[in-house]
Amino acid sequence: MNDNNNLTVGDLVTKGTFCLYDGPDKAIWLTRDGDQMYQTVQWKNVQALFDDNAEAAASFNKHGDHGALVKVASVPVGLRNQWLNEGITEDPKALALRLNDPDNAKFRVNSWRV
């Protein structure tokens, strides 16, 4: 462990899962699995996710300078797991069709097509 003035996230989460934030609309979890760390957002209120996505879409500048990765959607964990069980997340063409479907527009965070 580092001294108290130079703590890192790795010092806080040495293994397992840690709740970073737990509010009325969402909870944010940080998980450390060996050398890997990842963040999971658990939406408690789907409307809050839709509002967050709409805000991100409104502030997205499609003509701006973008890197190699651009976030295109945010879906609840339960729906992502359902798509995983259906094989959607493993098939890039099927995932693109699902994300570009007008019925799923509220999951999009920009106006680009996948």
Biopython code that builds the backbone (N, CA, C, O; Angstrom):
import numpy as np
from Bio.PDB.StructureBuilder import StructureBuilder

atoms = [
    (1, "MET", "N", (0.840, -1.192, 0.000)),
    (1, "MET", "CA", (0.000, 0.000, 0.000)),
    (1, "MET", "C", (0.876, 1.243, 0.000)),
    (1, "MET", "O", (1.940, 1.263, 0.618)),
    (2, "ASN", "N", (0.433, 2.257, -0.681)),
    (2, "ASN", "CA", (1.150, 3.531, -0.731)),
    (2, "ASN", "C", (0.959, 4.289, 0.576)),
    (2, "ASN", "O", (0.126, 3.916, 1.402)),
    (3, "ASP", "N", (1.733, 5.354, 0.760)),
    (3, "ASP", "CA", (1.500, 6.193, 1.931)),
    (3, "ASP", "C", (0.170, 6.926, 1.754)),
    (3, "ASP", "O", (-0.363, 6.987, 0.646)),
    (4, "ASN", "N", (-0.359, 7.472, 2.824)),
    (4, "ASN", "CA", (-1.701, 8.061, 2.820)),
    (4, "ASN", "C", (-1.857, 9.241, 1.872)),
    (4, "ASN", "O", (-2.983, 9.584, 1.512)),
    (5, "ASN", "N", (-0.774, 9.867, 1.461)),
    (5, "ASN", "CA", (-0.864, 11.012, 0.559)),
    (5, "ASN", "C", (-0.914, 10.606, -0.910)),
    (5, "ASN", "O", (-1.205, 11.437, -1.770)),
    (6, "ASN", "N", (-0.634, 9.343, -1.206)),
    (6, "ASN", "CA", (-0.568, 8.894, -2.595)),
    (6, "ASN", "C", (-1.393, 7.624, -2.819)),
    (6, "ASN", "O", (-0.924, 6.695, -3.476)),
    (7, "LEU", "N", (-2.601, 7.575, -2.288)),
    (7, "LEU", "CA", (-3.452, 6.402, -2.461)),
    (7, "LEU", "C", (-3.965, 6.312, -3.891)),
    (7, "LEU", "O", (-4.203, 7.332, -4.537)),
    (8, "THR", "N", (-4.133, 5.096, -4.380)),
    (8, "THR", "CA", (-4.703, 4.859, -5.698)),
    (8, "THR", "C", (-5.987, 4.060, -5.540)),
    (8, "THR", "O", (-6.281, 3.558, -4.455)),
    (9, "VAL", "N", (-6.748, 3.943, -6.614)),
    (9, "VAL", "CA", (-7.964, 3.135, -6.577)),
    (9, "VAL", "C", (-7.615, 1.688, -6.254)),
    (9, "VAL", "O", (-8.371, 1.006, -5.562)),
    (10, "GLY", "N", (-6.475, 1.216, -6.750)),
    (10, "GLY", "CA", (-6.035, -0.142, -6.471)),
    (10, "GLY", "C", (-5.790, -0.381, -4.987)),
    (10, "GLY", "O", (-5.951, -1.505, -4.511)),
    (11, "ASP", "N", (-5.400, 0.666, -4.241)),
    (11, "ASP", "CA", (-5.233, 0.536, -2.797)),
    (11, "ASP", "C", (-6.589, 0.400, -2.106)),
    (11, "ASP", "O", (-6.707, -0.288, -1.092)),
    (12, "LEU", "N", (-7.597, 1.050, -2.648)),
    (12, "LEU", "CA", (-8.938, 1.019, -2.060)),
    (12, "LEU", "C", (-9.621, -0.315, -2.316)),
    (12, "LEU", "O", (-10.199, -0.905, -1.404)),
    (13, "VAL", "N", (-9.556, -0.786, -3.542)),
    (13, "VAL", "CA", (-10.204, -2.034, -3.919)),
    (13, "VAL", "C", (-9.109, -3.046, -4.240)),
    (13, "VAL", "O", (-8.628, -3.096, -5.372)),
    (14, "THR", "N", (-8.717, -3.841, -3.269)),
    (14, "THR", "CA", (-7.663, -4.819, -3.483)),
    (14, "THR", "C", (-8.193, -6.084, -4.140)),
    (14, "THR", "O", (-7.463, -6.762, -4.862)),
    (15, "LYS", "N", (-9.470, -6.407, -3.895)),
    (15, "LYS", "CA", (-10.133, -7.528, -4.565)),
    (15, "LYS", "C", (-11.626, -7.407, -4.323)),
    (15, "LYS", "O", (-12.052, -6.812, -3.333)),
    (16, "GLY", "N", (-12.413, -7.961, -5.210)),
    (16, "GLY", "CA", (-13.863, -7.950, -5.045)),
    (16, "GLY", "C", (-14.520, -6.697, -5.587)),
    (16, "GLY", "O", (-13.988, -6.039, -6.481)),
    (17, "THR", "N", (-15.684, -6.373, -5.039)),
    (17, "THR", "CA", (-16.525, -5.284, -5.538)),
    (17, "THR", "C", (-16.770, -4.266, -4.435)),
    (17, "THR", "O", (-16.960, -4.619, -3.271)),
    (18, "PHE", "N", (-16.761, -2.988, -4.826)),
    (18, "PHE", "CA", (-16.931, -1.876, -3.904)),
    (18, "PHE", "C", (-17.968, -0.921, -4.489)),
    (18, "PHE", "O", (-17.904, -0.588, -5.673)),
    (19, "CYS", "N", (-18.911, -0.484, -3.680)),
    (19, "CYS", "CA", (-19.936, 0.462, -4.139)),
    (19, "CYS", "C", (-19.374, 1.880, -4.043)),
    (19, "CYS", "O", (-19.062, 2.361, -2.954)),
    (20, "LEU", "N", (-19.250, 2.548, -5.203)),
    (20, "LEU", "CA", (-18.764, 3.927, -5.236)),
    (20, "LEU", "C", (-19.870, 4.929, -4.942)),
    (20, "LEU", "O", (-19.637, 5.960, -4.311)),
    (21, "TYR", "N", (-21.091, 4.611, -5.410)),
    (21, "TYR", "CA", (-22.221, 5.527, -5.260)),
    (21, "TYR", "C", (-23.507, 4.716, -5.234)),
    (21, "TYR", "O", (-23.685, 3.791, -6.027)),
    (22, "ASP", "N", (-24.397, 5.066, -4.323)),
    (22, "ASP", "CA", (-25.700, 4.412, -4.261)),
    (22, "ASP", "C", (-26.748, 5.486, -4.043)),
    (22, "ASP", "O", (-26.935, 5.968, -2.926)),
    (23, "GLY", "N", (-27.432, 5.857, -5.119)),
    (23, "GLY", "CA", (-28.446, 6.895, -5.043)),
    (23, "GLY", "C", (-29.821, 6.345, -5.388)),
    (23, "GLY", "O", (-29.977, 5.141, -5.591)),
    (24, "PRO", "N", (-30.800, 7.205, -5.455)),
    (24, "PRO", "CA", (-32.161, 6.736, -5.735)),
    (24, "PRO", "C", (-32.349, 6.187, -7.151)),
    (24, "PRO", "O", (-33.214, 5.339, -7.372)),
    (25, "ASP", "N", (-31.547, 6.660, -8.114)),
    (25, "ASP", "CA", (-31.727, 6.241, -9.503)),
    (25, "ASP", "C", (-30.717, 5.208, -9.969)),
    (25, "ASP", "O", (-31.003, 4.416, -10.866)),
    (26, "LYS", "N", (-29.527, 5.215, -9.357)),
    (26, "LYS", "CA", (-28.505, 4.276, -9.816)),
    (26, "LYS", "C", (-27.504, 3.984, -8.707)),
    (26, "LYS", "O", (-27.379, 4.736, -7.740)),
    (27, "ALA", "N", (-26.793, 2.869, -8.875)),
    (27, "ALA", "CA", (-25.668, 2.517, -8.018)),
    (27, "ALA", "C", (-24.473, 2.271, -8.938)),
    (27, "ALA", "O", (-24.624, 1.691, -10.013)),
    (28, "ILE", "N", (-23.295, 2.709, -8.519)),
    (28, "ILE", "CA", (-22.087, 2.517, -9.313)),
    (28, "ILE", "C", (-21.142, 1.623, -8.511)),
    (28, "ILE", "O", (-20.792, 1.923, -7.370)),
    (29, "TRP", "N", (-20.744, 0.524, -9.134)),
    (29, "TRP", "CA", (-19.896, -0.470, -8.494)),
    (29, "TRP", "C", (-18.541, -0.523, -9.185)),
    (29, "TRP", "O", (-18.457, -0.434, -10.410)),
    (30, "LEU", "N", (-17.487, -0.667, -8.401)),
    (30, "LEU", "CA", (-16.138, -0.842, -8.916)),
    (30, "LEU", "C", (-15.694, -2.247, -8.545)),
    (30, "LEU", "O", (-15.727, -2.620, -7.372)),
    (31, "THR", "N", (-15.280, -3.027, -9.534)),
    (31, "THR", "CA", (-14.879, -4.410, -9.305)),
    (31, "THR", "C", (-13.434, -4.599, -9.728)),
    (31, "THR", "O", (-13.010, -4.138, -10.787)),
    (32, "ARG", "N", (-12.689, -5.287, -8.877)),
    (32, "ARG", "CA", (-11.312, -5.644, -9.213)),
    (32, "ARG", "C", (-11.241, -7.156, -9.323)),
    (32, "ARG", "O", (-11.579, -7.887, -8.392)),
    (33, "ASP", "N", (-10.793, -7.603, -10.483)),
    (33, "ASP", "CA", (-10.638, -9.030, -10.756)),
    (33, "ASP", "C", (-9.199, -9.244, -11.205)),
    (33, "ASP", "O", (-8.889, -9.121, -12.390)),
    (34, "GLY", "N", (-8.315, -9.566, -10.250)),
    (34, "GLY", "CA", (-6.892, -9.692, -10.570)),
    (34, "GLY", "C", (-6.315, -8.339, -10.934)),
    (34, "GLY", "O", (-6.395, -7.395, -10.149)),
    (35, "ASP", "N", (-5.733, -8.238, -12.125)),
    (35, "ASP", "CA", (-5.163, -6.978, -12.597)),
    (35, "ASP", "C", (-6.193, -6.105, -13.304)),
    (35, "ASP", "O", (-5.885, -4.972, -13.672)),
    (36, "GLN", "N", (-7.395, -6.605, -13.501)),
    (36, "GLN", "CA", (-8.437, -5.873, -14.215)),
    (36, "GLN", "C", (-9.355, -5.147, -13.232)),
    (36, "GLN", "O", (-9.665, -5.666, -12.160)),
    (37, "MET", "N", (-9.784, -3.945, -13.609)),
    (37, "MET", "CA", (-10.767, -3.186, -12.850)),
    (37, "MET", "C", (-11.824, -2.695, -13.800)),
    (37, "MET", "O", (-11.513, -2.229, -14.896)),
    (38, "TYR", "N", (-13.082, -2.793, -13.390)),
    (38, "TYR", "CA", (-14.139, -2.273, -14.234)),
    (38, "TYR", "C", (-15.258, -1.690, -13.384)),
    (38, "TYR", "O", (-15.428, -2.034, -12.214)),
    (39, "GLN", "N", (-16.007, -0.805, -14.008)),
    (39, "GLN", "CA", (-17.098, -0.108, -13.354)),
    (39, "GLN", "C", (-18.419, -0.599, -13.928)),
    (39, "GLN", "O", (-18.548, -0.773, -15.140)),
    (40, "THR", "N", (-19.395, -0.821, -13.062)),
    (40, "THR", "CA", (-20.724, -1.239, -13.484)),
    (40, "THR", "C", (-21.734, -0.246, -12.932)),
    (40, "THR", "O", (-21.692, 0.096, -11.750)),
    (41, "VAL", "N", (-22.641, 0.216, -13.782)),
    (41, "VAL", "CA", (-23.717, 1.101, -13.345)),
    (41, "VAL", "C", (-24.990, 0.276, -13.302)),
    (41, "VAL", "O", (-25.394, -0.315, -14.304)),
    (42, "GLN", "N", (-25.613, 0.240, -12.147)),
    (42, "GLN", "CA", (-26.876, -0.475, -11.969)),
    (42, "GLN", "C", (-27.980, 0.574, -11.889)),
    (42, "GLN", "O", (-28.078, 1.316, -10.912)),
    (43, "TRP", "N", (-28.806, 0.625, -12.925)),
    (43, "TRP", "CA", (-29.883, 1.612, -12.969)),
    (43, "TRP", "C", (-31.075, 1.069, -12.214)),
    (43, "TRP", "O", (-31.549, -0.029, -12.506)),
    (44, "LYS", "N", (-31.566, 1.825, -11.245)),
    (44, "LYS", "CA", (-32.736, 1.435, -10.461)),
    (44, "LYS", "C", (-34.005, 1.983, -11.100)),
    (44, "LYS", "O", (-35.100, 1.463, -10.886)),
    (45, "ASN", "N", (-33.842, 3.023, -11.874)),
    (45, "ASN", "CA", (-34.962, 3.721, -12.489)),
    (45, "ASN", "C", (-34.619, 3.892, -13.970)),
    (45, "ASN", "O", (-33.726, 4.667, -14.313)),
    (46, "VAL", "N", (-35.317, 3.179, -14.840)),
    (46, "VAL", "CA", (-35.001, 3.222, -16.267)),
    (46, "VAL", "C", (-35.205, 4.619, -16.840)),
    (46, "VAL", "O", (-34.492, 5.019, -17.760)),
    (47, "GLN", "N", (-36.161, 5.359, -16.313)),
    (47, "GLN", "CA", (-36.376, 6.723, -16.808)),
    (47, "GLN", "C", (-35.140, 7.577, -16.551)),
    (47, "GLN", "O", (-34.812, 8.442, -17.363)),
    (48, "ALA", "N", (-34.449, 7.349, -15.434)),
    (48, "ALA", "CA", (-33.214, 8.091, -15.151)),
    (48, "ALA", "C", (-32.160, 7.769, -16.203)),
    (48, "ALA", "O", (-31.426, 8.661, -16.630)),
    (49, "LEU", "N", (-32.071, 6.510, -16.628)),
    (49, "LEU", "CA", (-31.143, 6.127, -17.696)),
    (49, "LEU", "C", (-31.517, 6.835, -18.995)),
    (49, "LEU", "O", (-30.648, 7.363, -19.688)),
    (50, "PHE", "N", (-32.809, 6.848, -19.326)),
    (50, "PHE", "CA", (-33.262, 7.526, -20.546)),
    (50, "PHE", "C", (-32.929, 9.016, -20.489)),
    (50, "PHE", "O", (-32.493, 9.592, -21.486)),
    (51, "ASP", "N", (-33.130, 9.641, -19.332)),
    (51, "ASP", "CA", (-32.820, 11.068, -19.178)),
    (51, "ASP", "C", (-31.322, 11.317, -19.340)),
    (51, "ASP", "O", (-30.915, 12.284, -19.985)),
    (52, "ASP", "N", (-30.502, 10.442, -18.751)),
    (52, "ASP", "CA", (-29.045, 10.567, -18.861)),
    (52, "ASP", "C", (-28.607, 10.402, -20.315)),
    (52, "ASP", "O", (-27.759, 11.151, -20.800)),
    (53, "ASN", "N", (-29.187, 9.419, -21.011)),
    (53, "ASN", "CA", (-28.863, 9.190, -22.423)),
    (53, "ASN", "C", (-29.287, 10.383, -23.280)),
    (53, "ASN", "O", (-28.548, 10.794, -24.175)),
    (54, "ALA", "N", (-30.473, 10.942, -23.014)),
    (54, "ALA", "CA", (-30.955, 12.088, -23.783)),
    (54, "ALA", "C", (-30.039, 13.297, -23.577)),
    (54, "ALA", "O", (-29.762, 14.039, -24.519)),
    (55, "GLU", "N", (-29.573, 13.489, -22.351)),
    (55, "GLU", "CA", (-28.655, 14.596, -22.060)),
    (55, "GLU", "C", (-27.330, 14.402, -22.802)),
    (55, "GLU", "O", (-26.780, 15.351, -23.360)),
    (56, "ALA", "N", (-26.826, 13.168, -22.805)),
    (56, "ALA", "CA", (-25.576, 12.881, -23.522)),
    (56, "ALA", "C", (-25.757, 13.089, -25.022)),
    (56, "ALA", "O", (-24.870, 13.626, -25.685)),
    (57, "ALA", "N", (-26.914, 12.663, -25.566)),
    (57, "ALA", "CA", (-27.176, 12.830, -26.994)),
    (57, "ALA", "C", (-27.280, 14.309, -27.370)),
    (57, "ALA", "O", (-26.803, 14.715, -28.429)),
    (58, "ALA", "N", (-27.900, 15.111, -26.507)),
    (58, "ALA", "CA", (-28.059, 16.537, -26.784)),
    (58, "ALA", "C", (-26.716, 17.266, -26.776)),
    (58, "ALA", "O", (-26.531, 18.238, -27.509)),
    (59, "SER", "N", (-25.786, 16.801, -25.955)),
    (59, "SER", "CA", (-24.489, 17.472, -25.870)),
    (59, "SER", "C", (-23.449, 16.881, -26.828)),
    (59, "SER", "O", (-22.326, 17.379, -26.901)),
    (60, "PHE", "N", (-23.814, 15.825, -27.561)),
    (60, "PHE", "CA", (-22.878, 15.183, -28.477)),
    (60, "PHE", "C", (-22.665, 16.042, -29.715)),
    (60, "PHE", "O", (-23.627, 16.503, -30.329)),
    (61, "ASN", "N", (-21.408, 16.258, -30.080)),
    (61, "ASN", "CA", (-21.064, 17.039, -31.261)),
    (61, "ASN", "C", (-20.548, 16.075, -32.321)),
    (61, "ASN", "O", (-19.398, 15.643, -32.254)),
    (62, "LYS", "N", (-21.383, 15.734, -33.297)),
    (62, "LYS", "CA", (-20.979, 14.746, -34.295)),
    (62, "LYS", "C", (-19.874, 15.253, -35.220)),
    (62, "LYS", "O", (-19.241, 14.461, -35.918)),
    (63, "HIS", "N", (-19.640, 16.552, -35.232)),
    (63, "HIS", "CA", (-18.599, 17.114, -36.086)),
    (63, "HIS", "C", (-17.297, 17.344, -35.322)),
    (63, "HIS", "O", (-16.311, 17.799, -35.902)),
    (64, "GLY", "N", (-17.289, 17.034, -34.036)),
    (64, "GLY", "CA", (-16.100, 17.249, -33.217)),
    (64, "GLY", "C", (-15.018, 16.217, -33.491)),
    (64, "GLY", "O", (-15.194, 15.309, -34.303)),
    (65, "ASP", "N", (-13.914, 16.372, -32.811)),
    (65, "ASP", "CA", (-12.789, 15.451, -32.933)),
    (65, "ASP", "C", (-13.033, 14.267, -32.013)),
    (65, "ASP", "O", (-13.094, 14.432, -30.794)),
    (66, "HIS", "N", (-13.174, 13.073, -32.580)),
    (66, "HIS", "CA", (-13.466, 11.868, -31.809)),
    (66, "HIS", "C", (-12.306, 10.889, -31.931)),
    (66, "HIS", "O", (-11.637, 10.826, -32.963)),
    (67, "GLY", "N", (-12.080, 10.142, -30.884)),
    (67, "GLY", "CA", (-11.036, 9.123, -30.899)),
    (67, "GLY", "C", (-11.545, 7.861, -31.577)),
    (67, "GLY", "O", (-12.562, 7.881, -32.271)),
    (68, "ALA", "N", (-10.837, 6.777, -31.370)),
    (68, "ALA", "CA", (-11.188, 5.497, -31.990)),
    (68, "ALA", "C", (-12.452, 4.899, -31.386)),
    (68, "ALA", "O", (-13.158, 4.147, -32.059)),
    (69, "LEU", "N", (-12.749, 5.218, -30.128)),
    (69, "LEU", "CA", (-13.927, 4.679, -29.464)),
    (69, "LEU", "C", (-14.902, 5.795, -29.141)),
    (69, "LEU", "O", (-14.531, 6.794, -28.525)),
    (70, "VAL", "N", (-16.147, 5.625, -29.556)),
    (70, "VAL", "CA", (-17.197, 6.591, -29.265)),
    (70, "VAL", "C", (-18.359, 5.831, -28.660)),
    (70, "VAL", "O", (-18.846, 4.862, -29.242)),
    (71, "LYS", "N", (-18.801, 6.267, -27.497)),
    (71, "LYS", "CA", (-19.935, 5.625, -26.843)),
    (71, "LYS", "C", (-21.186, 5.880, -27.687)),
    (71, "LYS", "O", (-21.465, 7.019, -28.059)),
    (72, "VAL", "N", (-21.937, 4.818, -27.986)),
    (72, "VAL", "CA", (-23.134, 4.969, -28.809)),
    (72, "VAL", "C", (-24.410, 4.664, -28.045)),
    (72, "VAL", "O", (-25.485, 5.103, -28.453)),
    (73, "ALA", "N", (-24.319, 3.919, -26.941)),
    (73, "ALA", "CA", (-25.528, 3.542, -26.220)),
    (73, "ALA", "C", (-25.218, 3.201, -24.775)),
    (73, "ALA", "O", (-24.077, 2.913, -24.414)),
    (74, "SER", "N", (-26.252, 3.241, -23.962)),
    (74, "SER", "CA", (-26.174, 2.798, -22.577)),
    (74, "SER", "C", (-27.461, 2.039, -22.286)),
    (74, "SER", "O", (-28.556, 2.589, -22.401)),
    (75, "VAL", "N", (-27.320, 0.781, -21.912)),
    (75, "VAL", "CA", (-28.493, -0.067, -21.645)),
    (75, "VAL", "C", (-28.410, -0.605, -20.224)),
    (75, "VAL", "O", (-27.312, -0.766, -19.692)),
    (76, "PRO", "N", (-29.554, -0.887, -19.599)),
    (76, "PRO", "CA", (-29.529, -1.458, -18.249)),
    (76, "PRO", "C", (-28.852, -2.831, -18.260)),
    (76, "PRO", "O", (-28.885, -3.542, -19.264)),
    (77, "VAL", "N", (-28.243, -3.188, -17.139)),
    (77, "VAL", "CA", (-27.526, -4.454, -17.028)),
    (77, "VAL", "C", (-28.456, -5.633, -17.330)),
    (77, "VAL", "O", (-28.053, -6.576, -18.011)),
    (78, "GLY", "N", (-29.680, -5.587, -16.836)),
    (78, "GLY", "CA", (-30.627, -6.678, -17.080)),
    (78, "GLY", "C", (-30.910, -6.875, -18.563)),
    (78, "GLY", "O", (-30.992, -8.011, -19.030)),
    (79, "LEU", "N", (-31.060, -5.782, -19.309)),
    (79, "LEU", "CA", (-31.297, -5.877, -20.746)),
    (79, "LEU", "C", (-30.048, -6.379, -21.465)),
    (79, "LEU", "O", (-30.141, -7.166, -22.407)),
    (80, "ARG", "N", (-28.889, -5.923, -21.022)),
    (80, "ARG", "CA", (-27.638, -6.419, -21.602)),
    (80, "ARG", "C", (-27.509, -7.922, -21.386)),
    (80, "ARG", "O", (-27.081, -8.644, -22.286)),
    (81, "ASN", "N", (-27.873, -8.392, -20.207)),
    (81, "ASN", "CA", (-27.824, -9.836, -19.939)),
    (81, "ASN", "C", (-28.825, -10.596, -20.802)),
    (81, "ASN", "O", (-28.532, -11.700, -21.261)),
    (82, "GLN", "N", (-29.997, -10.019, -21.027)),
    (82, "GLN", "CA", (-30.987, -10.642, -21.911)),
    (82, "GLN", "C", (-30.435, -10.736, -23.326)),
    (82, "GLN", "O", (-30.568, -11.776, -23.971)),
    (83, "TRP", "N", (-29.821, -9.671, -23.816)),
    (83, "TRP", "CA", (-29.227, -9.683, -25.153)),
    (83, "TRP", "C", (-28.082, -10.687, -25.224)),
    (83, "TRP", "O", (-27.882, -11.337, -26.250)),
    (84, "LEU", "N", (-27.328, -10.810, -24.126)),
    (84, "LEU", "CA", (-26.244, -11.793, -24.071)),
    (84, "LEU", "C", (-26.818, -13.203, -24.199)),
    (84, "LEU", "O", (-26.288, -14.022, -24.949)),
    (85, "ASN", "N", (-27.896, -13.489, -23.473)),
    (85, "ASN", "CA", (-28.540, -14.807, -23.545)),
    (85, "ASN", "C", (-29.109, -15.095, -24.929)),
    (85, "ASN", "O", (-29.165, -16.251, -25.350)),
    (86, "GLU", "N", (-29.532, -14.052, -25.638)),
    (86, "GLU", "CA", (-30.072, -14.207, -26.994)),
    (86, "GLU", "C", (-28.955, -14.287, -28.040)),
    (86, "GLU", "O", (-29.231, -14.541, -29.213)),
    (87, "GLY", "N", (-27.713, -14.075, -27.638)),
    (87, "GLY", "CA", (-26.587, -14.106, -28.562)),
    (87, "GLY", "C", (-26.382, -12.798, -29.307)),
    (87, "GLY", "O", (-25.551, -12.731, -30.213)),
    (88, "ILE", "N", (-27.121, -11.758, -28.944)),
    (88, "ILE", "CA", (-27.046, -10.462, -29.632)),
    (88, "ILE", "C", (-25.690, -9.799, -29.408)),
    (88, "ILE", "O", (-25.103, -9.261, -30.347)),
    (89, "THR", "N", (-25.190, -9.833, -28.179)),
    (89, "THR", "CA", (-23.950, -9.112, -27.874)),
    (89, "THR", "C", (-22.724, -9.769, -28.499)),
    (89, "THR", "O", (-21.680, -9.130, -28.623)),
    (90, "GLU", "N", (-22.836, -11.023, -28.891)),
    (90, "GLU", "CA", (-21.707, -11.729, -29.503)),
    (90, "GLU", "C", (-21.670, -11.576, -31.022)),
    (90, "GLU", "O", (-20.676, -11.931, -31.655)),
    (91, "ASP", "N", (-22.739, -11.052, -31.608)),
    (91, "ASP", "CA", (-22.852, -10.887, -33.059)),
    (91, "ASP", "C", (-22.890, -9.393, -33.380)),
    (91, "ASP", "O", (-23.922, -8.755, -33.169)),
    (92, "PRO", "N", (-21.796, -8.817, -33.883)),
    (92, "PRO", "CA", (-21.753, -7.370, -34.144)),
    (92, "PRO", "C", (-22.876, -6.866, -35.056)),
    (92, "PRO", "O", (-23.398, -5.773, -34.839)),
    (93, "LYS", "N", (-23.253, -7.651, -36.073)),
    (93, "LYS", "CA", (-24.328, -7.206, -36.973)),
    (93, "LYS", "C", (-25.669, -7.189, -36.260)),
    (93, "LYS", "O", (-26.456, -6.259, -36.435)),
    (94, "ALA", "N", (-25.936, -8.219, -35.451)),
    (94, "ALA", "CA", (-27.195, -8.274, -34.701)),
    (94, "ALA", "C", (-27.255, -7.157, -33.660)),
    (94, "ALA", "O", (-28.312, -6.564, -33.445)),
    (95, "LEU", "N", (-26.128, -6.872, -33.017)),
    (95, "LEU", "CA", (-26.088, -5.797, -32.034)),
    (95, "LEU", "C", (-26.315, -4.448, -32.707)),
    (95, "LEU", "O", (-27.035, -3.603, -32.175)),
    (96, "ALA", "N", (-25.704, -4.240, -33.876)),
    (96, "ALA", "CA", (-25.904, -2.991, -34.615)),
    (96, "ALA", "C", (-27.375, -2.830, -35.008)),
    (96, "ALA", "O", (-27.938, -1.744, -34.875)),
    (97, "LEU", "N", (-27.992, -3.902, -35.488)),
    (97, "LEU", "CA", (-29.422, -3.838, -35.833)),
    (97, "LEU", "C", (-30.263, -3.483, -34.609)),
    (97, "LEU", "O", (-31.181, -2.668, -34.695)),
    (98, "ARG", "N", (-29.948, -4.092, -33.482)),
    (98, "ARG", "CA", (-30.705, -3.837, -32.254)),
    (98, "ARG", "C", (-30.534, -2.395, -31.798)),
    (98, "ARG", "O", (-31.506, -1.745, -31.415)),
    (99, "LEU", "N", (-29.302, -1.892, -31.837)),
    (99, "LEU", "CA", (-29.055, -0.525, -31.368)),
    (99, "LEU", "C", (-29.578, 0.527, -32.340)),
    (99, "LEU", "O", (-29.947, 1.624, -31.919)),
    (100, "ASN", "N", (-29.616, 0.210, -33.638)),
    (100, "ASN", "CA", (-30.123, 1.154, -34.628)),
    (100, "ASN", "C", (-31.638, 1.115, -34.759)),
    (100, "ASN", "O", (-32.218, 1.989, -35.403)),
    (101, "ASP", "N", (-32.289, 0.130, -34.168)),
    (101, "ASP", "CA", (-33.742, -0.013, -34.226)),
    (101, "ASP", "C", (-34.399, 1.199, -33.554)),
    (101, "ASP", "O", (-34.041, 1.541, -32.427)),
    (102, "PRO", "N", (-35.361, 1.857, -34.232)),
    (102, "PRO", "CA", (-36.028, 3.025, -33.634)),
    (102, "PRO", "C", (-36.704, 2.714, -32.292)),
    (102, "PRO", "O", (-36.863, 3.608, -31.461)),
    (103, "ASP", "N", (-37.100, 1.455, -32.077)),
    (103, "ASP", "CA", (-37.711, 1.088, -30.796)),
    (103, "ASP", "C", (-36.719, 1.187, -29.638)),
    (103, "ASP", "O", (-37.128, 1.265, -28.480)),
    (104, "ASN", "N", (-35.433, 1.183, -29.936)),
    (104, "ASN", "CA", (-34.396, 1.251, -28.909)),
    (104, "ASN", "C", (-33.685, 2.600, -28.903)),
    (104, "ASN", "O", (-32.588, 2.721, -28.357)),
    (105, "ALA", "N", (-34.298, 3.607, -29.501)),
    (105, "ALA", "CA", (-33.656, 4.921, -29.642)),
    (105, "ALA", "C", (-33.298, 5.553, -28.300)),
    (105, "ALA", "O", (-32.317, 6.293, -28.220)),
    (106, "LYS", "N", (-34.060, 5.283, -27.254)),
    (106, "LYS", "CA", (-33.783, 5.910, -25.961)),
    (106, "LYS", "C", (-32.519, 5.366, -25.294)),
    (106, "LYS", "O", (-32.040, 5.932, -24.311)),
    (107, "PHE", "N", (-31.984, 4.274, -25.826)),
    (107, "PHE", "CA", (-30.726, 3.752, -25.302)),
    (107, "PHE", "C", (-29.521, 4.410, -25.966)),
    (107, "PHE", "O", (-28.396, 4.264, -25.487)),
    (108, "ARG", "N", (-29.743, 5.136, -27.069)),
    (108, "ARG", "CA", (-28.657, 5.777, -27.832)),
    (108, "ARG", "C", (-28.200, 7.046, -27.136)),
    (108, "ARG", "O", (-29.000, 7.744, -26.513)),
    (109, "VAL", "N", (-26.909, 7.344, -27.244)),
    (109, "VAL", "CA", (-26.351, 8.558, -26.650)),
    (109, "VAL", "C", (-25.782, 9.509, -27.700)),
    (109, "VAL", "O", (-25.163, 10.517, -27.359)),
    (110, "ASN", "N", (-25.993, 9.186, -28.976)),
    (110, "ASN", "CA", (-25.631, 10.103, -30.062)),
    (110, "ASN", "C", (-26.466, 9.761, -31.279)),
    (110, "ASN", "O", (-27.245, 8.808, -31.254)),
    (111, "SER", "N", (-26.306, 10.534, -32.348)),
    (111, "SER", "CA", (-27.133, 10.348, -33.538)),
    (111, "SER", "C", (-26.465, 9.462, -34.596)),
    (111, "SER", "O", (-27.031, 9.251, -35.669)),
    (112, "TRP", "N", (-25.283, 8.949, -34.307)),
    (112, "TRP", "CA", (-24.598, 8.086, -35.269)),
    (112, "TRP", "C", (-25.267, 6.718, -35.336)),
    (112, "TRP", "O", (-25.930, 6.280, -34.396)),
    (113, "ARG", "N", (-25.072, 6.056, -36.479)),
    (113, "ARG", "CA", (-25.553, 4.681, -36.626)),
    (113, "ARG", "C", (-24.386, 3.734, -36.397)),
    (113, "ARG", "O", (-23.240, 4.038, -36.729)),
    (114, "VAL", "N", (-24.699, 2.591, -35.830)),
    (114, "VAL", "CA", (-23.655, 1.582, -35.566)),
    (114, "VAL", "C", (-23.415, 0.813, -36.843)),
    (114, "VAL", "O", (-22.580, -0.091, -36.873)),
]
sb = StructureBuilder()
sb.init_structure("model")
sb.init_model(0)
sb.init_chain("A")
sb.init_seg("    ")
for serial, (resi, resn, name, xyz) in enumerate(atoms, 1):
    if name == "N":
        sb.init_residue(resn, " ", resi, " ")
    sb.init_atom(name, np.array(xyz, "f"), 0.0, 1.0, " ", f" {name:<3s}", serial, name[0])
structure = sb.get_structure()
